[in-house]
C-alpha cells in the first residue's frame, strides 16, 4: 500500500529486514527492495542478523539513521491478538520511535 500510494517517492528508502539467519534477512530485504525499485523508489538494502528483539533493533536503526517514517507489514503468528498485531508491532505501537505506517 505504501508503494501503490506513492508515499515517500521524493526521499531515500532503506529496506531493513531483521532475522537470526543472514540468508533470510538478505532474501527478504532484496525482495522488498526490488519491488520498491520497480515502483520508482530510490532504495538501499539493510539486512540485519540479530537475535535481539526486532523492535529494539528497529529503535536503534531509527535513531541512528534519523528515520522520519517507519513502514511495516503488521502480522503475527500466534493467538487472535497477534494475528493482527505481532509482538514487534505491538511494541512499536505502544512506544513509537517515529511516525509509523502499518499495513496488514
Secondary structure, DSSP 8 states (H G I E B T S, - for coil): -TTTTTTTTTS-EEEEEEESSHHHHHHHHHHHHHHHHHTT--EEEEEEE-SS-HHHHHHHHHHHHT-SEEEEE---SSHHHHHHS-HHHHHHHHT-SSEEEEE-
